[in-house]
Amino acid sequence: MITVIGGTFSKLHKGHKALLNAAIDTGNEVVIGLTSDEYVKKNKVYPAVPYSVRYRALYNFMIKRTKRFRIRQIDDRNGNAPYEKDYEAIVVSPETYPRSLKINEIRVSNGLPPLKIIRVPYVLAQDLFPISSTRIINGEIDTNGRRLAPLKVGISTRNEAKINAVEKFVRRFVKNYQIIKNENYDLKTQQPFNEETMELATKRAMESLRDNDYSVGIESGIIYEKFSKRYYDVHYCVVMDRFGNVTRGMSSGFEISDHIVDRIKHDRTFSDAYSGHFSVTELDQAEGIIGKLSNGKLRRIELIEESIRNAFIPRLDPDFYDSTYTPP
């Protein structure tokens, strides 16, 4: 039997190799549908890599792993997959998964059994975006996903603790980056309650996206919990990227006493209410109120970092969070 895989393979990268290895691992003969130069010129936005160059890169990779493969030129997205009787399985990426469903629809309408779909998760670059030929050709990353061009991360804030927390997180993944601070923003309130916290964090992220790769909006607010009838201070983080994806995360929350909540409701911020009650003139941005309450054992910046980390969690495994995918 045969396992089929198709693509352009303009720059043979780590993501392509994961797909090809998955096809080899089926134990079947592997047929690779490689798009023609004519197809590439009509359908791809980046400069065309000649078919002969793409063929040779594929051949050199495959011959080291198996002799049971063929490379077949195709002139459309589906190739021969909808019509070949001997095809048993198809290997796809999350991007091409919807196309495999269409191929199976055509096969069934032609009286052929549907292909077993083997969906291989995205292989992420250092910057947590999928590796792609387009990004390699544009000089953003290399074929192994290492970031070449500086990763640009925008943040709307005047709080140095938030900037430091974002930089600390980004530095864990990428060494080549720029943090771009935006101070030109306007919020409707300085002390958000409940959904206002999420709304203002989103507004902060939108204000700093611009032409950056990522934008981060962080807002602290007061959330009312109905079961306990208590108020909690939380940090809410929104992360947007240049591809239009939005992810969100929250820090753990700590309870606020009723008398502080009463002060906040009289047009004060949490900091103002706390400072007025305890006669504190100024709070350190990194330490925050939680630092005072815990006598220095806990710090606000830890809550900020927690919210950032949680907002990035869906980006660490995007396949798990893809609502369009139904596992077999």
RASUL-V146782 format. One line per field, one symbol per residue. phi: phi as a letter, one per 30 degrees, with the letter a starting at -180 (. if undefined). A space follows every 10 residues. Layout:
# RASUL-V146782
phi: ???
This chain:
# RASUL-V146782
phi: .bccbblchd bdbededddd ddddddiddc ccdcdddddd ddccddedce eddddddddd ddddcaccab ccdbcbdchc edbddddcbb cbcedceedd ddeddddddc icddddcccc deccdedicd dbdeddddid bcdcjddcde dcbcbcaccd dddddddddd ddcbccbbcc dcccbbcdac bdchdedddd dddedddcdh cddbbbbbbc accccdddhb cbcbccbbcc bdcjdbbbab ddcbdcdddd dedddchbde dddddddchc dacddddidd dddchidbbd dddddddded dcedddbddd cdddccdd
